[in-house]
Amino acid sequence: MRPLFTWLMPVLAWGVVLWRTPSAFAGRANRSLWGSFTAIAVGVSVRPASVENALADLTGIRDVTLLVKHLTGVAAAYFLLEYVQTVRGGPRRTGIVRGRLLFTGAAAVVLTLLFVFALPHDYDGAFGIDAHYGAPGVELYLGVFNTVFAVAAMQAAVLFWSNRASVSPGPLRVGVTCMAMASATGLVYTLYRVYFVLSRGDATQLDADGKPVPLTDPVCELLPAVMIVLFVLGVSIPPARVLVGYLRDQYALWRLHPLWADVTAAVPQVVLGTSSGRLRDLLTFGDRSVDLAHRVFAIRDAALVLREDSQAPGGPGTTDMVIDPVEPRARVEARWLRTAVRNRARNLAAPAAPAVLDATAGGRSSREEIVWMLAVADAYRGLASSGSGT
């Protein structure tokens, strides 16, 4: 479990930091969430031995990573509380905001002073303190950190959980729930760590290199990893819905393009927006749902124009379509559109629309119409690939 925590967790945390950086300064909530993940990323990045040794050489303090780990934990808790208070809404009370900032700053100062003056520094790395858990200075130092982190985690868990009621069901509520569970996991970890240390005592055993054997167990390693994963899920699930929607719309535009390109070439006056090719569609970012709806409406409007332009059955220049009673309706409409477009290219009137095709849209809503038109587009593409006509 330790290699997973040591290497995967920093990669995961820094990935979120980089992902959120463009929106970090778009508002108070985004800035606070970015600050929390930055603090988490820094805290978990000091675990590898190479980083510990580099910081020790740079600062001249053998166990400086212990202080870094705890200061970043306090900072992460502060920014997380700022985030949840901001998204909760309501008036911001200046006194409470200032008090939270002063409390966090005071806790950081106290931890730093205790680290410098009250802790022994006779071993390298963050686990050097494990050999001195019975010392009063060590107990005070850990007591300050555990109290601050536990109170912040408990408050964040309560606030996130209470916010669920004001969030509509779906990915956003799942994200808020994950954030509440992550905060609760942080509280459980702190309480379990206190219990574990009190029940196990000092880690006076030294390894072959003369370093204290870390006073830890799989649960102590697992809970922080679970907390970080839940935080990542909490901020990733809601945007993932947007990404999934974007990919779905892009795929729909790709499927729709052959039919849309042919009918709008035949009836160019129905085009909504700017025409574009398939490659340009793929390189267009942002919300594509409006473009998708426009193209479906354009196809439907073109079909209505072709209906008005059609001649009576048996008239000159065209023939009636032969309809198989068991042929799918989407394929019937695709065949009629293909014939009408080809007739227009030869300055011939479109054939009369088969009786199975009424003049209404394929669905009762825009979403149903999109689904229907995609079925027509698939049938149209199949006809084009097979060279079928009327």
Secondary structure, DSSP 8 states (H G I E B T S, - for coil): -HHIIIIIHHHHHHHHHHHHGGGTTSSHHHHHHHHHHHHHHHHHHT-SHHHHHHHHHHHS-TTHHHHHHHHHHHHHHHHHHHHHHHHH-S---HHHHHHHHHHHHHHHHHHHHHHHHTS---SSSGGGGGGGTTSHHHHHHHHHHHHHHHHHHHHHHHHHHHHGGGS-TTHHHHHHHHHHHHHHHHHHHHHHHHHHHHHH-----B-TTS-B-----HHHHHHHHHHHHHHHHHHHHHHHHHHHHHHHHHHHHHHHHHHHHHHHHHSGGG--S----HHHHHT--S--HHHHHHHHHHHHHHHHHHHHH---TT-TT-------TTS-HHHHHHHHHHHHHHHHHTT-------TTS-SS-SSSSHHHHHHHHHHHHHHHHHHHHHT---
